[in-house]
Amino acid sequence: MAMSDITSTWENIRRGVKDAELLIGEKKYNMSMIKSRQVLELMIHYLCDNASISESDLASSIDVLYEEEWISKTTCEHYHKIRMLGNKAVHEGNDNGYDANQAYHLLSQEVYIFANDYKSKRSRSSGGNAGSRSGSRPSAARSSNSRDSGRRTPSGRSSGSRNSSRRTSASRSAKSRRRQPASGFSVSPTDLIRLGLILAVLVVIIFAVRLLKPKETEQETETSSTPAATTMVPETFPTTQAPPVETMAETTPAPVYKTSDTLNVRSEPSTAGTKLGLLEAGTIVDYVEDYDDEWTIINYNGAEAYVSSQYLVHD
């Protein structure tokens, strides 16, 4: 591709990215996504021209560029995302702000990567033009070989540089193998010191185990003798005296009270309490306990009630 064509393509790409940003600022999200897709088409056409790829549609061109290792997997995914958002804007009238911002940011990332490739292409083109002006023109066979050996990979390196790197690594590994001593097993003073330290640690551990072993035997002897002493303790406990007390309490008769006159039954220990009923003189009441000096608690119709203590007599 001629230098003027490269410059024109790059200027159109820069102008398109700027237009997409301005359209987002004006909230024209649909037009921004369409503009992002147009910029993507310029980048794809440029890459396909350099890779000699000819496909019928944009999606196929992106896939072939990835398969031929002209773009990375991440770039391939970004290209397809920008393409799909642009198609949605064209065919479905999508005017979503989030989608427009997403398309613009993905495009900005990929244009930055594309710009680095553009600068390297421009520098190589400038060097080629200087060579042609000096009169040195490469033959067709040499051009073909340079194109094959200089084919770009996703990391930006050529296959020729990879081969050179592999040869360098192989040379280094061969030198390291030659530096290895040809003699057999050898022991250095450092190894002897480490071996001596390990043996000293083992001796200390064995000595400590032997010292602790008699103590463990004494503890086991004390533990075995302890149950014999504790087995006699339950036999010395006297029998409890609780049952006779309970028997005496059960045999004590409850006091019997009866009314000495007609007596009101109230809900509270006060003459202001609600009147629950009336007991005739001589009625035996179900005594519970004395509330105070003036009132007594009784059971009346299954509930506690209050009567005046001065009208109760002990039978």
KOLDREN-124097 format. One line per 4 residues: number of its first residue (from 1); their letters; for each residue z, y, x of N, C-alpha, C, CB. Coordinates in steps of 0.02 Angstrom, whole numbers. Glycine has a CB too. Layout:
% residues N
NUM	a	Z Y X Z Y X Z Y X Z Y X | ... $
//
This chain:
% residues 315
1	mams	0 -59 43 0 0 0 0 62 45 61 0 -48 | -40 112 28 -46 172 69 18 212 66 -105 214 46 | 27 254 117 88 295 121 93 343 62 89 335 186 | 37 371 41 38 418 -15 58 383 -80 -31 451 -24 $
5	dits	36 320 -88 55 282 -148 129 267 -149 15 217 -152 | 157 249 -91 229 235 -87 269 297 -105 248 210 -16 | 249 354 -75 285 417 -89 280 436 -163 256 474 -46 | 222 427 -192 213 444 -263 256 399 -307 139 437 -283 $
9	twen	258 334 -291 299 287 -330 373 307 -326 290 215 -306 | 395 322 -265 466 339 -257 484 404 -294 482 347 -182 | 439 454 -293 453 516 -328 456 505 -403 400 568 -311 | 412 462 -430 413 447 -501 478 411 -521 352 404 -520 $
13	irrg	502 366 -476 564 330 -490 623 378 -492 576 274 -438 | 627 422 -443 682 471 -440 681 516 -501 677 513 -375 | 622 539 -520 616 583 -578 636 546 -642 544 610 -584 | 617 481 -647 635 443 -706 710 432 -714 599 377 -705 $
17	vkda	744 418 -658 817 409 -660 850 473 -682 844 387 -592 | 827 530 -656 856 594 -675 845 608 -749 825 651 -633 | 784 592 -775 770 603 -846 815 559 -890 696 587 -861 | 828 497 -869 871 453 -908 942 481 -912 872 383 -878 $
21	elli	965 511 -857 1032 540 -856 1035 601 -902 1052 560 -784 | 984 643 -899 983 703 -942 981 684 -1016 923 747 -925 | 943 631 -1033 938 610 -1103 1006 585 -1129 886 555 -1110 | 1044 552 -1086 1111 531 -1107 1155 591 -1120 1144 485 -1053 $
25	gekk	1150 642 -1076 1189 704 -1087 1171 738 -1152 1178 751 -1029 | 1108 732 -1174 1086 761 -1237 1097 713 -1296 1012 779 -1233 | 1131 655 -1283 1145 604 -1334 1082 575 -1365 1189 634 -1389 | 1028 575 -1327 966 542 -1349 965 472 -1316 902 584 -1329 $
29	ynms	1008 429 -1342 1020 365 -1310 959 319 -1314 1079 330 -1341 | 924 320 -1370 864 278 -1378 811 296 -1326 835 286 -1448 | 798 359 -1317 747 381 -1269 770 367 -1197 732 456 -1277 | 836 371 -1185 862 357 -1117 849 284 -1098 938 373 -1113 $
33	miks	861 237 -1145 849 166 -1130 774 153 -1119 876 122 -1187 | 732 186 -1157 660 178 -1148 639 204 -1079 620 214 -1204 | 668 261 -1059 652 289 -994 676 243 -937 683 358 -986 | 735 212 -946 760 165 -895 713 106 -887 831 141 -914 $
37	rqvl	686 81 -944 639 25 -939 574 46 -904 623 -2 -1010 | 552 107 -916 491 131 -882 501 136 -807 471 200 -910 | 560 159 -786 574 161 -714 575 91 -685 641 197 -700 | 603 44 -723 605 -26 -700 534 -52 -690 643 -69 -750 $
41	elmi	487 -35 -735 418 -58 -728 387 -32 -663 376 -35 -788 | 403 31 -645 376 58 -582 401 19 -522 395 133 -574 | 466 1 -523 496 -37 -467 466 -107 -463 572 -41 -475 | 457 -140 -522 429 -208 -523 357 -208 -498 434 -237 -594 $
45	hylc	318 -159 -521 248 -157 -499 243 -145 -424 210 -101 -536 | 287 -103 -397 287 -91 -326 304 -155 -287 337 -35 -309 | 356 -191 -309 376 -252 -275 322 -306 -281 442 -278 -303 | 291 -312 -340 239 -362 -349 178 -348 -306 218 -366 -423 $
49	dnas	161 -285 -297 104 -268 -254 118 -289 -182 89 -192 -257 | 180 -277 -159 197 -296 -90 201 -372 -82 264 -265 -71 | 221 -408 -135 227 -481 -131 164 -518 -152 285 -504 -174 | 111 -480 -172 48 -510 -196 62 -556 -255 14 -550 -139 $
53	ises	101 -531 -303 118 -569 -364 83 -535 -422 195 -572 -375 | 52 -577 -463 17 -551 -522 38 -592 -583 -61 -553 -513 | 78 -561 -626 102 -595 -687 83 -553 -747 178 -606 -684 | 81 -587 -805 57 -554 -865 109 -508 -896 36 -606 -916 $
57	dlas	173 -524 -890 225 -483 -922 281 -467 -872 253 -518 -984 | 325 -422 -893 378 -398 -849 430 -452 -834 413 -337 -880 | 447 -492 -885 498 -544 -876 475 -596 -825 514 -578 -943 | 413 -617 -830 387 -666 -783 384 -638 -712 317 -690 -805 $
61	sidv	367 -574 -706 364 -543 -639 433 -543 -606 336 -472 -644 | 485 -528 -646 553 -528 -619 573 -597 -595 604 -503 -672 | 558 -648 -636 576 -717 -618 540 -739 -554 559 -764 -675 | 476 -722 -548 438 -742 -489 464 -706 -427 363 -728 -498 $
65	lyee	482 -643 -434 510 -607 -377 575 -640 -352 524 -534 -396 | 614 -664 -400 676 -699 -380 661 -766 -348 722 -708 -441 | 614 -803 -377 596 -869 -350 566 -863 -280 547 -905 -397 | 529 -809 -268 498 -799 -203 545 -764 -154 434 -758 -210 $
69	ewis	609 -753 -175 661 -725 -133 647 -653 -112 670 -767 -71 | 615 -615 -156 606 -544 -143 663 -503 -172 540 -520 -172 | 699 -530 -221 758 -498 -248 813 -550 -254 743 -466 -318 | 876 -526 -255 934 -571 -260 946 -592 -332 997 -538 -231 $
73	kttc	991 -639 -342 1008 -662 -409 1039 -606 -450 1056 -721 -406 | 1084 -566 -419 1116 -511 -455 1064 -459 -477 1169 -477 -411 | 1018 -443 -432 965 -395 -449 921 -422 -505 922 -379 -388 | 906 -486 -503 866 -517 -556 901 -510 -624 854 -592 -541 $
77	ehyh	967 -523 -626 1004 -516 -688 1005 -444 -713 1076 -543 -679 | 1014 -396 -667 1014 -325 -686 946 -304 -714 1033 -281 -627 | 892 -326 -682 825 -310 -706 814 -335 -777 772 -339 -659 | 834 -397 -789 825 -425 -857 868 -387 -908 842 -500 -858 $
81	kirm	928 -366 -890 970 -330 -936 940 -263 -954 1040 -320 -907 | 914 -226 -905 881 -162 -918 820 -172 -962 862 -127 -852 | 782 -225 -947 721 -240 -986 738 -254 -1059 684 -301 -956 | 790 -295 -1071 808 -313 -1140 834 -253 -1179 860 -370 -1140 $
85	lgnk	875 -211 -1146 899 -151 -1180 842 -104 -1197 952 -115 -1137 | 793 -98 -1152 735 -57 -1166 694 -84 -1224 692 -50 -1105 | 684 -151 -1225 646 -182 -1280 682 -171 -1347 637 -257 -1267 | 749 -176 -1346 787 -166 -1407 781 -94 -1432 861 -183 -1396 $
89	avhe	777 -47 -1385 769 23 -1405 700 36 -1434 781 69 -1345 | 648 3 -1406 579 14 -1429 567 -21 -1495 529 -12 -1376 | 586 -85 -1501 567 -124 -1559 618 -120 -1616 558 -196 -1539 | 682 -108 -1600 733 -107 -1653 763 -38 -1664 789 -156 -1636 $
93	gndn	742 11 -1623 767 78 -1631 841 85 -1612 759 101 -1702 | 864 44 -1565 934 47 -1545 950 115 -1515 951 -9 -1494 | 1005 147 -1539 1025 213 -1516 1099 213 -1498 1010 267 -1570 | 1122 157 -1469 1193 149 -1452 1208 182 -1384 1212 75 -1451 $
97	gyda	1260 223 -1382 1278 258 -1321 1302 212 -1266 1331 308 -1336 | 1340 160 -1285 1365 113 -1234 1306 76 -1200 1413 61 -1266 | 1258 54 -1241 1200 19 -1212 1160 65 -1166 1155 -8 -1268 | 1153 129 -1186 1115 176 -1145 1150 187 -1078 1106 243 -1182 $
101	nqay	1216 196 -1080 1253 205 -1017 1250 143 -973 1326 223 -1032 | 1253 85 -1004 1249 23 -965 1181 17 -931 1261 -38 -1011 | 1128 31 -967 1061 28 -938 1054 78 -881 1007 41 -992 | 1081 138 -890 1075 190 -838 1114 170 -775 1101 257 -864 $
105	hlls	1175 145 -783 1215 127 -724 1184 68 -686 1287 109 -745 | 1159 18 -722 1125 -37 -688 1063 -13 -651 1106 -92 -738 | 1027 31 -682 967 58 -651 985 98 -588 928 103 -700 | 1039 137 -591 1059 177 -533 1077 132 -474 1120 222 -551 $
109	qevy	1112 77 -487 1129 31 -434 1067 2 -401 1174 -26 -460 | 1021 -20 -442 961 -53 -416 914 -3 -382 925 -90 -471 | 913 59 -405 872 109 -372 899 124 -303 868 174 -415 | 966 124 -296 996 134 -230 974 79 -181 1074 135 -235 $
113	ifan	975 16 -205 951 -39 -163 877 -32 -148 965 -108 -197 | 839 -12 -200 767 -3 -192 752 53 -142 733 12 -260 | 794 106 -141 783 163 -97 789 141 -24 833 219 -112 | 837 98 -9 843 73 60 781 35 81 905 29 67 $
117	dyks	754 -6 35 693 -43 50 634 5 59 678 -94 -6 | 633 58 18 579 108 22 579 143 89 585 159 -35 | 641 160 114 645 195 178 620 151 235 716 217 191 | 638 86 232 615 41 285 540 32 281 651 -27 280 $
121	krsr	512 29 221 440 22 213 405 84 241 421 13 139 | 434 144 228 402 205 250 402 210 326 437 265 220 | 459 188 358 462 191 431 411 143 462 533 175 456 | 404 83 432 356 35 458 284 61 449 364 -33 424 $
125	ssgg	272 95 390 205 123 378 189 178 428 200 149 306 | 239 220 444 228 273 493 211 244 561 289 319 498 | 246 190 581 231 158 644 162 127 645 282 105 660 | 141 100 588 74 70 584 19 122 589 66 31 520 $
129	nags	30 181 558 -20 234 562 -27 259 633 -2 291 515 | 30 266 669 26 289 739 -13 239 781 96 299 768 | -3 175 767 -39 124 805 -114 127 792 -13 55 789 | -133 140 729 -204 142 713 -237 203 745 -214 144 637 $
133	rsgs	-196 258 751 -226 317 782 -237 307 857 -181 379 771 | -196 266 888 -205 254 960 -260 204 975 -140 228 991 | -287 173 921 -344 130 930 -328 57 933 -380 149 991 | -266 37 926 -248 -34 928 -247 -60 857 -179 -46 963 $
137	rpsa	-291 -105 839 -297 -133 772 -286 -207 776 -366 -117 741 | -236 -235 741 -222 -307 744 -276 -346 710 -154 -322 712 | -286 -406 735 -336 -451 706 -311 -479 641 -354 -507 754 | -356 -511 602 -337 -539 536 -288 -595 544 -399 -563 499 $
141	arss	-298 -636 596 -252 -693 605 -182 -668 621 -277 -739 661 | -179 -616 665 -113 -589 683 -79 -557 623 -118 -539 739 | -117 -523 581 -89 -492 521 -61 -544 474 -142 -451 485 | -97 -600 467 -73 -653 423 -8 -682 449 -125 -708 416 $
145	nsrd	-6 -694 516 55 -723 544 114 -676 537 45 -740 617 | 102 -610 549 157 -562 544 182 -558 472 136 -493 568 | 136 -564 422 158 -561 353 200 -621 335 99 -556 306 | 181 -680 361 220 -740 346 287 -739 380 182 -801 366 $
149	sgrr	287 -717 444 351 -718 481 396 -662 459 338 -713 556 | 369 -608 433 410 -551 413 426 -549 340 377 -488 432 | 419 -605 306 432 -607 234 505 -593 220 412 -675 204 | 519 -549 173 588 -528 160 625 -579 119 589 -461 124 $
153	tpsg	689 -583 131 735 -626 92 782 -582 53 774 -674 139 | 824 -610 6 870 -569 -33 917 -529 10 910 -611 -80 | 934 -551 70 980 -514 112 945 -460 152 1015 -561 160 | 878 -456 148 841 -404 183 818 -426 251 882 -343 189 $
157	rssg	834 -485 275 813 -509 340 749 -549 335 868 -551 373 | 711 -551 387 650 -591 388 666 -661 411 597 -559 434 | 620 -708 396 629 -777 416 627 -783 492 577 -822 385 | 588 -739 525 584 -740 598 651 -724 630 531 -693 623 $
161	srns	688 -674 601 753 -656 628 803 -712 618 780 -592 595 | 795 -749 561 840 -807 550 828 -859 603 829 -837 479 | 765 -873 619 750 -923 670 778 -902 738 675 -935 675 | 771 -837 753 799 -813 817 874 -821 819 780 -740 828 $
165	srrt	906 -807 762 979 -815 759 999 -887 769 1007 -789 693 | 961 -933 738 977 -1004 746 970 -1026 819 931 -1047 701 | 915 -1001 852 907 -1020 923 963 -993 966 839 -994 949 | 987 -933 951 1043 -904 989 1106 -945 979 1055 -832 967 $
169	sasr	1120 -966 915 1179 -1007 902 1175 -1073 938 1187 -1019 827 | 1115 -1105 939 1107 -1169 973 1117 -1161 1048 1037 -1198 959 | 1093 -1104 1075 1102 -1093 1147 1175 -1085 1164 1063 -1032 1170 | 1212 -1049 1121 1284 -1038 1134 1322 -1104 1130 1313 -988 1084 $
173	saks	1305 -1145 1080 1340 -1209 1074 1326 -1254 1134 1320 -1244 1009 | 1263 -1251 1160 1247 -1292 1219 1286 -1269 1280 1172 -1289 1233 | 1294 -1202 1288 1333 -1176 1344 1406 -1196 1340 1327 -1102 1348 | 1433 -1193 1276 1503 -1212 1268 1514 -1286 1284 1527 -1196 1197 $
177	rrrq	1463 -1327 1267 1469 -1398 1284 1467 -1409 1359 1414 -1438 1249 | 1427 -1368 1394 1423 -1377 1466 1487 -1354 1501 1364 -1339 1494 | 1525 -1307 1469 1586 -1284 1499 1643 -1334 1494 1607 -1219 1468 | 1638 -1383 1450 1691 -1432 1441 1698 -1474 1504 1678 -1476 1380 $
181	pasg	1760 -1490 1525 1770 -1529 1586 1742 -1599 1578 1844 -1533 1605 | 1713 -1624 1633 1684 -1691 1632 1736 -1745 1644 1629 -1697 1683 | 1795 -1726 1667 1846 -1776 1682 1876 -1802 1618 1901 -1746 1726 | 1918 -1855 1625 1948 -1886 1567 2010 -1849 1545 1966 -1958 1583 $
185	fsvs	2060 -1887 1520 2121 -1857 1493 2162 -1825 1549 2163 -1910 1456 | 2186 -1763 1537 2228 -1728 1586 2286 -1696 1550 2187 -1676 1626 | 2343 -1692 1584 2404 -1664 1555 2422 -1602 1595 2463 -1715 1555 | 2431 -1545 1560 2449 -1483 1593 2525 -1476 1593 2417 -1423 1557 $
189	ptdl	2553 -1432 1636 2626 -1420 1636 2652 -1397 1568 2643 -1368 1688 | 2612 -1359 1531 2635 -1337 1465 2646 -1396 1419 2584 -1289 1434 | 2600 -1446 1422 2608 -1506 1380 2671 -1544 1399 2546 -1552 1387 | 2687 -1547 1463 2748 -1583 1484 2810 -1548 1458 2751 -1588 1560 $
193	irlg	2810 -1481 1459 2868 -1444 1433 2877 -1456 1359 2860 -1368 1448 | 2822 -1454 1321 2826 -1466 1248 2852 -1536 1233 2758 -1457 1216 | 2829 -1586 1273 2852 -1655 1262 2926 -1661 1276 2813 -1703 1307 | 2949 -1626 1330 3020 -1627 1345 3062 -1596 1291 3034 -1593 1410 $
197	lila	3039 -1541 1261 3076 -1509 1206 3080 -1554 1146 3043 -1443 1187 | 3026 -1589 1131 3027 -1635 1073 3077 -1691 1083 2956 -1664 1061 | 3078 -1719 1143 3126 -1773 1157 3198 -1748 1153 3113 -1803 1227 | 3211 -1687 1178 3279 -1659 1174 3301 -1649 1102 3282 -1592 1211 $
201	vlvv	3257 -1627 1060 3274 -1617 989 3290 -1684 956 3216 -1583 952 | 3251 -1736 971 3264 -1802 943 3333 -1828 965 3210 -1851 964 | 3352 -1817 1028 3417 -1841 1053 3473 -1805 1016 3423 -1829 1129 | 3466 -1740 1006 3518 -1702 970 3525 -1727 898 3501 -1627 970 $
205	iifa	3470 -1741 866 3473 -1766 796 3508 -1833 793 3402 -1771 767 | 3492 -1878 839 3524 -1945 838 3599 -1938 851 3492 -1991 892 | 3619 -1893 897 3690 -1884 912 3727 -1855 852 3698 -1837 973 | 3696 -1808 816 3728 -1779 757 3736 -1830 702 3688 -1719 732 $
209	vrll	3688 -1874 693 3693 -1926 641 3750 -1973 656 3627 -1965 635 | 3760 -1991 718 3814 -2036 737 3882 -2004 727 3806 -2059 810 | 3887 -1939 739 3951 -1904 728 3969 -1899 655 3948 -1835 759 | 3919 -1889 613 3932 -1881 541 3943 -1947 506 3875 -1845 509 $
213	kpke	3920 -2002 533 3924 -2066 500 3997 -2089 488 3887 -2118 539 | 4045 -2083 537 4114 -2103 523 4146 -2063 468 4156 -2097 585 | 4130 -1997 464 4158 -1955 411 4135 -1979 343 4138 -1882 421 | 4072 -1999 337 4047 -2024 274 4082 -2089 255 3971 -2035 278 $
217	teqe	4099 -2132 305 4134 -2195 291 4204 -2181 265 4138 -2239 354 | 4238 -2130 294 4305 -2113 270 4302 -2086 199 4338 -2061 317 | 4252 -2046 183 4246 -2019 116 4233 -2075 66 4190 -1967 112 | 4193 -2125 84 4181 -2181 39 4244 -2221 27 4126 -2226 68 $
221	tets	4287 -2228 80 4350 -2265 72 4397 -2228 24 4384 -2275 140 | 4402 -2162 31 4444 -2123 -14 4419 -2126 -85 4449 -2050 9 | 4354 -2125 -94 4325 -2127 -161 4339 -2194 -194 4250 -2115 -158 | 4335 -2248 -155 4347 -2315 -184 4420 -2325 -202 4325 -2369 -135 $
225	stpa	4467 -2292 -168 4538 -2301 -183 4561 -2256 -240 4580 -2287 -122 | 4526 -2204 -256 4546 -2157 -308 4548 -2189 -377 4499 -2098 -309 | 4502 -2228 -400 4506 -2258 -468 4568 -2301 -478 4444 -2300 -482 | 4593 -2335 -426 4653 -2377 -434 4713 -2335 -452 4666 -2418 -370 $
229	attm	4719 -2275 -424 4775 -2232 -439 4771 -2202 -508 4781 -2177 -387 | 4711 -2187 -531 4703 -2155 -596 4705 -2204 -653 4637 -2118 -597 | 4699 -2269 -641 4700 -2317 -696 4770 -2323 -727 4677 -2385 -672 | 4823 -2305 -691 4891 -2311 -717 4912 -2250 -757 4938 -2322 -660 $
233	vpet	4875 -2196 -754 4896 -2134 -787 4896 -2142 -863 4850 -2078 -767 | 4846 -2171 -896 4848 -2175 -969 4907 -2216 -995 4783 -2205 -994 | 4933 -2265 -957 4987 -2306 -982 5053 -2269 -986 4994 -2367 -938 | 5062 -2214 -949 5125 -2177 -947 5131 -2126 -1004 5133 -2142 -881 $
237	fptt	5076 -2113 -1041 5079 -2064 -1095 5119 -2092 -1154 5009 -2043 -1118 | 5168 -2054 -1180 5206 -2077 -1240 5165 -2070 -1302 5272 -2037 -1247 | 5184 -2106 -1353 5148 -2102 -1417 5165 -2036 -1450 5166 -2161 -1463 | 5117 -2010 -1488 5126 -1946 -1521 5174 -1952 -1579 5059 -1919 -1546 $
241	qapp	5211 -1897 -1594 5260 -1895 -1647 5234 -1857 -1708 5324 -1863 -1623 | 5167 -1843 -1710 5139 -1805 -1765 5144 -1838 -1833 5068 -1790 -1751 | 5133 -1904 -1839 5135 -1935 -1907 5201 -1926 -1943 5120 -2009 -1901 | 5260 -1933 -1912 5322 -1923 -1950 5327 -1853 -1978 5382 -1937 -1907 $
245	vetm	5302 -1801 -1942 5306 -1733 -1967 5264 -1725 -2029 5283 -1684 -1913 | 5203 -1754 -2026 5159 -1749 -2084 5189 -1786 -2144 5090 -1777 -2068 | 5223 -1842 -2132 5253 -1880 -2186 5308 -1840 -2219 5280 -1947 -2160 | 5348 -1804 -2179 5402 -1763 -2207 5373 -1707 -2248 5446 -1735 -2152 $
249	aett	5317 -1677 -2225 5288 -1623 -2264 5261 -1646 -2330 5233 -1589 -2225 | 5234 -1707 -2331 5206 -1733 -2394 5262 -1751 -2444 5163 -1794 -2380 | 5318 -1771 -2421 5371 -1793 -2467 5411 -1735 -2494 5418 -1841 -2432 | 5403 -1672 -2464 5441 -1614 -2489 5411 -1592 -2555 5440 -1556 -2437 $
253	papv	5449 -1591 -2609 5422 -1571 -2675 5408 -1497 -2679 5470 -1592 -2732 | 5353 -1478 -2711 5335 -1407 -2720 5381 -1376 -2772 5261 -1400 -2741 | 5399 -1312 -2764 5443 -1279 -2814 5408 -1272 -2881 5466 -1210 -2788 | 5447 -1275 -2935 5421 -1269 -3003 5449 -1205 -3034 5439 -1332 -3047 $
257	ykts	5401 -1162 -3059 5421 -1099 -3090 5395 -1099 -3162 5394 -1037 -3050 | 5436 -1064 -3206 5414 -1054 -3275 5434 -984 -3297 5445 -1108 -3322 | 5400 -961 -3348 5411 -893 -3371 5475 -888 -3411 5352 -868 -3413 | 5511 -832 -3401 5572 -820 -3439 5559 -777 -3500 5625 -786 -3396 $
261	dtln	5499 -749 -3505 5481 -707 -3562 5405 -706 -3566 5511 -633 -3554 | 5378 -673 -3616 5306 -665 -3621 5282 -626 -3560 5286 -630 -3688 | 5229 -653 -3526 5210 -624 -3461 5134 -615 -3457 5234 -670 -3403 | 5115 -555 -3435 5043 -540 -3426 5018 -568 -3358 5032 -463 -3430 $
265	vrse	4958 -595 -3360 4924 -619 -3300 4870 -567 -3281 4891 -691 -3311 | 4874 -541 -3218 4829 -487 -3197 4787 -508 -3136 4870 -423 -3181 | 4731 -471 -3127 4685 -487 -3072 4709 -457 -3006 4616 -460 -3088 | 4753 -409 -3006 4779 -376 -2946 4855 -371 -2952 4747 -307 -2936 $
269	psta	4890 -365 -2895 4963 -359 -2896 4985 -288 -2915 4992 -377 -2827 | 4966 -268 -2976 4983 -201 -3000 4975 -201 -3076 4937 -147 -2967 | 5013 -158 -3107 5008 -152 -3180 4942 -120 -3200 5065 -110 -3208 | 4907 -90 -3152 4841 -62 -3166 4786 -115 -3161 4825 -5 -3119 $
273	gtkl	4803 -175 -3137 4753 -227 -3131 4729 -253 -3198 4780 -284 -3091 | 4669 -282 -3198 4640 -307 -3261 4683 -364 -3289 4566 -331 -3251 | 4695 -363 -3354 4735 -414 -3388 4690 -475 -3401 4766 -387 -3454 | 4710 -532 -3369 4670 -593 -3377 4694 -638 -3433 4670 -631 -3312 $
277	glle	4756 -632 -3451 4783 -676 -3504 4857 -661 -3516 4775 -750 -3485 | 4887 -702 -3559 4957 -693 -3579 4991 -761 -3580 4963 -658 -3648 | 5049 -766 -3546 5087 -829 -3544 5149 -822 -3588 5108 -847 -3470 | 5160 -873 -3630 5218 -873 -3674 5281 -889 -3633 5210 -924 -3732 $
281	agti	5338 -873 -3660 5402 -888 -3627 5411 -963 -3621 5461 -857 -3665 | 5435 -985 -3562 5446 -1056 -3550 5384 -1093 -3525 5470 -1089 -3612 | 5329 -1056 -3510 5268 -1088 -3485 5275 -1102 -3410 5206 -1044 -3498 | 5261 -1163 -3389 5263 -1181 -3318 5198 -1156 -3285 5271 -1260 -3308 $
285	vdyv	5207 -1119 -3231 5148 -1091 -3197 5132 -1133 -3135 5161 -1017 -3177 | 5069 -1128 -3112 5046 -1162 -3052 5058 -1115 -2992 4969 -1182 -3057 | 5117 -1122 -2962 5139 -1076 -2910 5099 -1088 -2846 5216 -1084 -2897 | 5078 -1031 -2813 5043 -1034 -2749 5089 -1007 -2694 4977 -993 -2751 $
289	edyd	5107 -943 -2699 5152 -912 -2650 5173 -844 -2675 5118 -907 -2580 | 5225 -816 -2643 5247 -748 -2659 5202 -698 -2624 5321 -738 -2638 | 5176 -649 -2663 5136 -597 -2633 5181 -545 -2600 5092 -564 -2686 | 5233 -522 -2635 5285 -478 -2607 5347 -486 -2650 5261 -402 -2606 $
293	dewt	5393 -439 -2648 5455 -445 -2685 5445 -438 -2760 5505 -394 -2662 | 5388 -408 -2781 5378 -394 -2852 5325 -439 -2884 5358 -321 -2861 | 5281 -467 -2846 5225 -505 -2875 5220 -574 -2844 5159 -467 -2866 | 5195 -622 -2884 5186 -691 -2863 5114 -713 -2878 5237 -739 -2899 $
297	iiny	5085 -752 -2830 5017 -777 -2839 5020 -845 -2873 4978 -781 -2771 | 4979 -855 -2926 4975 -919 -2962 4902 -938 -2970 5011 -915 -3031 | 4891 -1002 -2987 4824 -1024 -3006 4817 -1017 -3081 4812 -1097 -2983 | 4767 -980 -3103 4757 -969 -3174 4683 -980 -3190 4780 -897 -3195 $
301	ngae	4671 -1032 -3228 4601 -1050 -3247 4556 -1061 -3185 4571 -995 -3292 | 4585 -1093 -3133 4546 -1111 -3074 4538 -1055 -3024 4480 -1134 -3094 | 4571 -998 -3033 4566 -943 -2987 4635 -913 -2975 4518 -889 -3013 | 4643 -877 -2921 4707 -846 -2905 4717 -784 -2949 4711 -827 -2831 $
305	ayvs	4778 -776 -2974 4797 -718 -3015 4868 -697 -2997 4791 -735 -3092 | 4891 -642 -3026 4956 -613 -3008 4999 -605 -3071 4947 -545 -2972 | 5065 -621 -3063 5114 -610 -3117 5176 -578 -3087 5133 -679 -3154 | 5216 -545 -3130 5277 -511 -3107 5330 -563 -3089 5304 -462 -3161 $
309	sqyl	5358 -557 -3028 5406 -606 -3004 5472 -605 -3044 5421 -594 -2930 | 5489 -548 -3074 5553 -543 -3109 5555 -583 -3174 5570 -470 -3123 | 5498 -604 -3198 5495 -644 -3259 5482 -717 -3245 5442 -617 -3305 | 5490 -739 -3183 5484 -809 -3164 5552 -835 -3144 5433 -818 -3107 $
313	vhd	5568 -896 -3167 5631 -927 -3149 5616 -994 -3118 5678 -935 -3211 | 5659 -1012 -3070 5650 -1075 -3035 5682 -1131 -3076 5681 -1072 -2965 | 5644 -1184 -3088 5670 -1239 -3129 5712 -1287 -3087 5611 -1278 -3162 $
//
